[in-house]
Amino acid sequence: MGEIGVRREMGLLRTLLGSCIGVALFERRLKLVGLAHIVMPNSMGRINALGKYADTAIPEVIRQLTKIARAPKLDLTAKIAGGANMFAISSSSSTTTIGEQNRIAVEEILKTLGIPILAKHLGGNSGRRMIVEATNMVVKIHVVGQSTIEI
Amino acid sequence: MKTFSESQIAKLTSLFQHGATEASRALSLWLGRNATVGVDRLVQLSLADATESLGPADETLCGCIMGMTGCISGNILFCFDESSGFLLCDLLLGREVNSDTWDELETSSAMETANIVGCAYLNSLALEFGQCIETNTFSQTKPGSFNAWTPTPPQFVRDYAASILEFAVMSQATEFDTILVATTTFQIEDRPVAWSLLLIPDAPSLDAIKKVLG
């Protein structure tokens, strides 16, 4: 939760998602990929735990990709997954909407940055294993008891 | 930033051990054989480590989750791998080991176990914490007790360990960068079984608990 990873060329990134959102950013030409596991929509100005918040994690992934690429600007696209509502428990009613809040924040930030979302796998009531491949921009989604999906 | 000091952790561990003792009694009655629930550890973990506190993040686990509301609110999670879960069902149903699918009977057995063990554990904690917490359980009504702690009905899930935990700890994760998790161990007739009971208070309850501990 709240972590960021970047890979170049041969490499995989993976994360397990519940109500959090996994955001994969790709630079196809340079075969770069970054993955953020976003817990909350807004950092409210916090400067630590950058990977935890949508408004800091996405810019941080871009910063790290830019550093690896040594290029001033990248042509990025995105694929996102997660935001499940796994348990309908009234005591955590405020957190059952976190998945939706994260989705809205992520989509808005990507739109503001001009990064198109090529694919989504969101919602539902199951967790997901999200595996991102740098070489071919494939995202594989594994859900327990279901066949693997590529998005 | 750490939420609790070491002395507070030590006090909490002692309180949780009382809860585990009551849970042992309830589970023994439920199973009709000697069962022991013990506090394994009470730790503050980073978000990344918290999601692996039940083992490998992408291991498939089964779990029964109950919410709790009142002076202490949050989630309580009863988890097991599939073979351990089927063992529970076979013990309850008094049959040779042959469960291999999670049908209605098996899931009901697991959920009711979670209900009984979780309620016993939490009622004991509520009494230990004292203050304005009033208790009522489905199976034990204490004279003069009132209802101020209410569990939600257990729900059964079969999913990745990290996904289950992520949801269970989300309230703490929204406020803090570390997660406080209490895990327990189980023994049936002196034989360890791979069941886990996690008590995960939500963020407001952590503040309330800190005030109680001083």
Interface residues (C-beta under 8 A of the other chain):
Chain A: M1 G2 E3 L16 L17 G18 S19 C20 V39 M40 N48 A49 K52 A84 M86 F87 A88 I89 S90 S91 S92 S94 T95 I98 S126 G127 R128 R129 H142 V144 G145
Chain B: L47 A48 A50 T51 A57 D58 T60 I65 M66 G67 M68 T69 S73 G74 N75 T152 Q155 V157 R158 D159 Y160 A161 A162 S163 I164 L165 E166 F167 M170 S171 A173 T174 D177 D202
